[in-house]
Amino acid sequence: MRQIGSLPQQALAERFTAYLVTRGISAMAEQDGDAWSIWVREEDHLEAAQKALEEFAADPDDQRYRRVLREAAERLQQEARQREQSRRNFVSMSQRWRRAESGNIPLVRTVIGLCVLIFLLINLGGSRDTVYRTLAFCDPIHEADPNWNPNSPRDRAIDLRRGEIWRLVTPAFMHADLVHLAFNMIMFFLFGSQIERRKGAPRLVMLILAIAVLSNAAQGLAPTNWGLVGGTHRFLGLSGVVYGLLGYLWIKTIHDPGSGLFVSSSTVAFLVVWLLLGVAGVLEGMGMSVANLAHIVGLLSGMACGYLPFLRPLGPARR
């Protein structure tokens, strides 16, 4: 708060501060001996307020200052009503969120439990090879066949062509190491629990399946000569789904704030930068093997799922 000057009478000080209020400048008058000091709250308004004070002091009875007391009172009352309404809206939304947060998330817990169980079976159990061979996009036993070509999308889809379509989804539930598992589970819990609580388990199931199928198919069937976004049959992890849920929440945050779904811009920035580091080869240079195409397609798939309701054509008018 800065003092911009003073006026000799209380009535003049009240009239001038009211005038400033009508111009959107927050100000107050304070008695200082025989005069009244004028204070402005915002530094950005100092120059405009000082100029206004000079004009007012030159002609305080000018036509523009005659009705400012009433206008200022009305403006302050309107601002008070807006603040009260905002407070009520905030309390109402907070209560809705608390009710939503108290809901159960059985699907999210089931997926996390399944990922942990498969991780233990692959890394600690005696059935490592069996579990991996059954759930991988392509059974690695085919690598021993001299006629099998890992660069051929058709050969990589050999098990899918035999009807083992679960392989389009199950690679998402396998993880390479504890850090990989922990990171994906934390992100999935943050995103998935929000969706399950507000949209229900069926919606989350459809999102997981759609995103997993699209991201896994892209990673497993894309040409291998696409460099760091090339396809491969050896990939695993829930990160494609995580990026898909991020994309879904991102679209809802921007285009459907009333849904109660939200993801912060910092979270979006962090995961998008991580994706770009993978595409740029930085993560590979650090010894990390990343399914970049699954991340990209997962993100785009989730964004498409989030935006899909806005593309529905309007039906015929009813009489």
C-alpha positions as CSV (number, residue, x, y, z in Angstrom):
1,M,0.0,0.0,0.0
2,R,1.4,3.4,-1.0
3,Q,0.4,7.0,-0.1
4,I,-0.2,9.1,-3.2
5,G,-1.1,12.4,-1.5
6,S,-3.6,14.1,0.8
7,L,-6.8,16.2,0.7
8,P,-7.8,18.9,3.3
9,Q,-11.3,17.7,4.1
10,Q,-12.9,14.3,4.9
11,A,-15.7,14.8,2.4
12,L,-13.3,15.4,-0.4
13,A,-11.2,12.4,0.6
14,E,-14.3,10.2,0.7
15,R,-15.4,11.5,-2.7
16,F,-12.0,10.9,-4.3
17,T,-11.5,7.4,-3.0
18,A,-15.0,6.6,-4.2
19,Y,-14.1,7.8,-7.6
20,L,-11.0,5.6,-7.6
21,V,-13.2,2.6,-6.7
22,T,-15.4,3.3,-9.7
23,R,-12.3,3.1,-11.8
24,G,-11.3,-0.2,-10.4
25,I,-8.6,1.2,-8.1
26,S,-8.7,0.0,-4.5
27,A,-8.0,2.9,-2.2
28,M,-8.7,4.3,1.2
29,A,-8.5,7.6,3.1
30,E,-6.9,8.0,6.6
31,Q,-6.9,11.1,8.8
32,D,-3.4,12.5,9.3
33,G,-3.6,15.6,11.5
34,D,-5.8,18.3,9.8
35,A,-5.6,16.5,6.4
36,W,-6.7,13.2,5.0
37,S,-4.1,10.9,3.4
38,I,-5.0,8.9,0.3
39,W,-3.6,5.3,0.1
40,V,-3.6,3.0,-2.9
41,R,-3.4,-0.8,-2.4
42,E,-1.8,-1.9,-5.7
43,E,1.5,-0.7,-6.9
44,D,0.3,-1.0,-10.5
45,H,-2.3,1.6,-9.9
46,L,0.0,4.3,-8.5
47,E,0.6,6.3,-11.6
48,A,-3.1,6.4,-12.6
49,A,-4.2,7.3,-9.1
50,Q,-1.7,10.1,-8.8
51,K,-2.8,11.6,-12.1
52,A,-6.5,11.3,-10.9
53,L,-5.6,13.0,-7.7
54,E,-4.1,16.0,-9.5
55,E,-7.2,16.3,-11.7
56,F,-9.5,16.0,-8.7
57,A,-7.6,18.6,-6.6
58,A,-7.9,21.0,-9.6
59,D,-11.7,20.7,-9.7
60,P,-13.3,18.5,-7.0
61,D,-16.8,19.7,-8.0
62,D,-16.5,18.5,-11.6
63,Q,-19.6,16.7,-13.0
64,R,-17.8,13.3,-13.0
65,Y,-17.4,13.3,-9.2
66,R,-21.0,14.0,-8.2
67,R,-22.4,10.5,-8.2
68,V,-19.3,8.5,-7.4
69,L,-20.3,7.7,-3.8
70,R,-23.4,5.9,-4.8
71,E,-21.6,4.1,-7.7
72,A,-18.8,3.1,-5.5
73,A,-21.2,1.7,-2.9
74,E,-23.0,-0.3,-5.5
75,R,-19.7,-1.6,-7.0
76,L,-18.5,-2.7,-3.5
77,Q,-21.8,-4.4,-2.8
78,Q,-21.7,-6.2,-6.1
79,E,-18.1,-7.4,-5.4
80,A,-19.1,-8.6,-2.0
81,R,-22.0,-10.6,-3.5
82,Q,-19.6,-12.1,-6.1
83,R,-17.2,-13.1,-3.3
84,E,-19.9,-14.7,-1.3
85,Q,-21.2,-16.6,-4.3
86,S,-17.7,-17.8,-5.2
87,R,-17.3,-18.9,-1.6
88,R,-20.5,-20.9,-1.7
89,N,-19.5,-22.5,-5.1
90,F,-16.1,-23.4,-3.6
91,V,-17.7,-25.0,-0.6
92,S,-20.3,-26.8,-2.7
93,M,-17.6,-28.2,-5.1
94,S,-15.3,-29.1,-2.1
95,Q,-18.2,-31.1,-0.6
96,R,-18.8,-32.9,-3.9
97,W,-15.1,-33.7,-4.2
98,R,-14.9,-35.0,-0.6
99,R,-17.9,-37.3,-1.3
100,A,-16.3,-38.5,-4.4
101,E,-13.0,-39.1,-2.7
102,S,-14.6,-41.2,-0.1
103,G,-15.9,-43.6,-2.7
104,N,-14.3,-47.0,-3.3
105,I,-12.0,-47.8,-6.2
106,P,-12.1,-51.6,-6.5
107,L,-11.0,-51.6,-10.2
108,V,-7.9,-49.4,-9.6
109,R,-7.0,-51.6,-6.6
110,T,-7.5,-54.8,-8.7
111,V,-5.4,-53.5,-11.6
112,I,-2.6,-52.5,-9.2
113,G,-2.8,-55.9,-7.4
114,L,-2.7,-57.7,-10.7
115,C,0.4,-55.8,-11.8
116,V,2.1,-56.5,-8.5
117,L,1.2,-60.2,-8.6
118,I,2.5,-60.6,-12.2
119,F,5.7,-58.8,-11.3
120,L,6.3,-61.2,-8.4
121,L,5.6,-64.2,-10.6
122,I,7.9,-63.0,-13.3
123,N,10.8,-61.8,-11.1
124,L,10.6,-64.0,-8.0
125,G,8.5,-67.1,-8.9
126,G,9.6,-70.2,-10.6
127,S,7.1,-69.7,-13.4
128,R,8.9,-66.7,-14.9
129,D,9.2,-68.1,-18.5
130,T,5.6,-69.4,-18.6
131,V,4.0,-66.2,-17.4
132,Y,6.1,-64.0,-19.7
133,R,5.5,-66.3,-22.7
134,T,1.8,-66.3,-22.0
135,L,1.3,-62.6,-21.5
136,A,3.8,-61.0,-23.9
137,F,2.7,-59.4,-27.2
138,C,4.6,-62.3,-29.0
139,D,5.9,-65.5,-27.4
140,P,9.7,-65.1,-27.4
141,I,10.0,-68.8,-28.3
142,H,9.5,-67.8,-31.9
143,E,12.9,-66.1,-31.9
144,A,14.4,-69.6,-32.1
145,D,12.7,-70.2,-35.4
146,P,15.1,-69.3,-38.3
147,N,12.1,-68.6,-40.5
148,W,10.6,-66.1,-38.1
149,N,11.5,-62.4,-38.8
150,P,11.3,-59.9,-35.9
151,N,11.3,-57.1,-38.4
152,S,8.1,-58.3,-40.0
153,P,4.8,-57.1,-38.4
154,R,3.1,-60.2,-39.7
155,D,5.6,-62.5,-37.9
156,R,5.3,-60.4,-34.8
157,A,1.5,-60.9,-34.9
158,I,1.8,-64.7,-35.2
159,D,0.2,-65.4,-31.9
160,L,-2.6,-62.8,-32.5
161,R,-3.4,-64.5,-35.8
162,R,-3.7,-67.7,-33.9
163,G,-6.5,-66.1,-31.8
164,E,-4.5,-65.2,-28.7
165,I,-6.0,-61.7,-28.7
166,W,-5.4,-61.1,-25.0
167,R,-1.8,-60.3,-26.0
168,L,-3.1,-56.9,-27.2
169,V,-3.8,-56.0,-23.5
170,T,-1.7,-58.2,-21.2
171,P,1.8,-56.6,-21.9
172,A,0.5,-53.6,-20.0
173,F,0.4,-55.6,-16.7
174,M,4.0,-56.7,-16.8
175,H,6.9,-54.6,-15.5
176,A,10.7,-54.9,-15.8
177,D,11.8,-53.8,-12.4
178,L,10.6,-52.4,-9.1
179,V,11.2,-48.7,-10.1
180,H,9.3,-49.3,-13.3
181,L,6.4,-50.9,-11.4
182,A,6.3,-48.3,-8.6
183,F,6.3,-45.3,-11.0
184,N,3.5,-46.7,-13.2
185,M,1.4,-47.7,-10.2
186,I,1.6,-44.3,-8.6
187,M,0.6,-42.6,-11.8
188,F,-2.1,-45.1,-12.5
189,F,-3.5,-44.7,-9.0
190,L,-3.6,-40.8,-9.3
191,F,-5.3,-40.9,-12.7
192,G,-7.4,-44.0,-12.5
193,S,-8.9,-43.4,-9.0
194,Q,-10.1,-40.0,-10.1
195,I,-11.9,-41.5,-13.2
196,E,-13.3,-44.5,-11.3
197,R,-14.7,-42.3,-8.5
198,R,-16.4,-39.8,-10.8
199,K,-17.2,-41.8,-13.9
200,G,-17.5,-45.3,-12.5
201,A,-15.6,-48.6,-13.1
202,P,-17.2,-49.4,-16.4
203,R,-15.9,-46.2,-18.0
204,L,-12.4,-46.8,-16.6
205,V,-12.5,-50.4,-17.9
206,M,-13.3,-49.2,-21.4
207,L,-10.6,-46.6,-21.3
208,I,-8.0,-49.1,-20.1
209,L,-8.9,-51.7,-22.7
210,A,-9.1,-49.2,-25.6
211,I,-5.9,-47.5,-24.8
212,A,-4.0,-50.7,-24.0
213,V,-5.1,-52.3,-27.3
214,L,-4.2,-49.2,-29.4
215,S,-0.9,-48.5,-27.8
216,N,0.2,-52.1,-27.6
217,A,-0.8,-52.7,-31.2
218,A,1.1,-49.7,-32.4
219,Q,4.2,-50.6,-30.5
220,G,4.0,-54.3,-31.5
221,L,3.2,-53.9,-35.2
222,A,4.9,-50.6,-36.3
223,P,7.9,-50.9,-38.6
224,T,11.2,-51.5,-36.8
225,N,13.0,-48.9,-39.0
226,W,11.2,-45.9,-37.4
227,G,14.2,-45.3,-35.1
228,L,13.3,-44.4,-31.5
229,V,9.6,-44.8,-32.3
230,G,10.0,-48.1,-34.1
231,G,8.0,-51.2,-33.3
232,T,9.2,-54.2,-31.4
233,H,7.6,-57.4,-29.9
234,R,9.6,-57.0,-26.7
235,F,7.9,-54.3,-24.6
236,L,5.9,-54.2,-21.4
237,G,4.4,-51.9,-18.8
238,L,1.3,-49.9,-18.0
239,S,2.8,-46.5,-19.1
240,G,0.9,-46.5,-22.4
241,V,-2.3,-46.7,-20.4
242,V,-1.0,-44.1,-17.9
243,Y,-0.3,-41.7,-20.8
244,G,-3.8,-42.4,-22.2
245,L,-5.4,-41.6,-18.8
246,L,-3.3,-38.4,-18.7
247,G,-4.6,-37.4,-22.1
248,Y,-8.2,-38.1,-21.1
249,L,-7.9,-36.0,-18.0
250,W,-6.1,-33.3,-19.8
251,I,-9.0,-32.9,-22.3
252,K,-11.6,-33.0,-19.6
253,T,-9.7,-30.4,-17.6
254,I,-9.7,-28.0,-20.6
255,H,-13.1,-28.7,-22.2
256,D,-15.3,-30.2,-19.5
257,P,-14.4,-28.6,-16.1
258,G,-17.8,-29.4,-14.7
259,S,-16.9,-33.1,-14.9
260,G,-14.8,-32.8,-11.7
261,L,-11.9,-34.4,-13.5
262,F,-8.6,-32.5,-13.3
263,V,-4.9,-32.9,-14.0
264,S,-2.5,-30.1,-13.1
265,S,-0.5,-28.3,-15.8
266,S,2.7,-29.3,-13.9
267,T,1.8,-33.0,-14.1
268,V,1.1,-32.7,-17.8
269,A,4.3,-30.8,-18.4
270,F,6.4,-33.4,-16.5
271,L,5.0,-36.4,-18.4
272,V,5.1,-34.7,-21.8
273,V,8.7,-33.7,-21.2
274,W,9.5,-37.3,-20.2
275,L,7.9,-38.5,-23.4
276,L,9.9,-36.1,-25.4
277,L,13.1,-37.1,-23.7
278,G,12.4,-40.7,-24.7
279,V,11.7,-39.7,-28.4
280,A,14.8,-37.6,-28.4
281,G,16.9,-40.6,-27.3
282,V,18.0,-39.0,-24.0
283,L,16.5,-41.8,-21.9
284,E,18.0,-44.5,-24.1
285,G,21.4,-42.8,-23.6
286,M,20.8,-43.2,-19.9
287,G,20.4,-47.0,-20.3
288,M,16.5,-46.9,-20.3
289,S,14.6,-48.9,-22.8
290,V,11.4,-47.0,-23.5
291,A,8.3,-47.9,-25.6
292,N,8.1,-44.5,-27.1
293,L,5.4,-45.3,-29.6
294,A,3.1,-46.8,-27.0
295,H,3.4,-43.6,-25.0
296,I,2.6,-41.4,-28.0
297,V,-0.3,-43.5,-29.2
298,G,-1.6,-44.0,-25.6
299,L,-1.6,-40.2,-25.0
300,L,-3.4,-39.5,-28.3
301,S,-5.9,-42.3,-27.7
302,G,-6.8,-41.0,-24.3
303,M,-7.2,-37.4,-25.7
304,A,-9.4,-38.8,-28.4
305,C,-11.6,-40.6,-25.8
306,G,-11.9,-37.5,-23.8
307,Y,-12.8,-35.4,-26.8
308,L,-15.2,-37.9,-28.4
309,P,-18.4,-36.7,-26.6
310,F,-17.9,-33.3,-28.1
311,L,-18.0,-34.7,-31.6
312,R,-21.4,-36.4,-31.3
313,P,-23.8,-34.9,-33.9
314,L,-27.0,-33.4,-32.7
315,G,-30.1,-35.6,-33.2
316,P,-33.2,-34.4,-35.0
317,A,-35.4,-31.8,-33.3
318,R,-38.3,-33.2,-31.4
319,R,-41.8,-31.8,-31.5
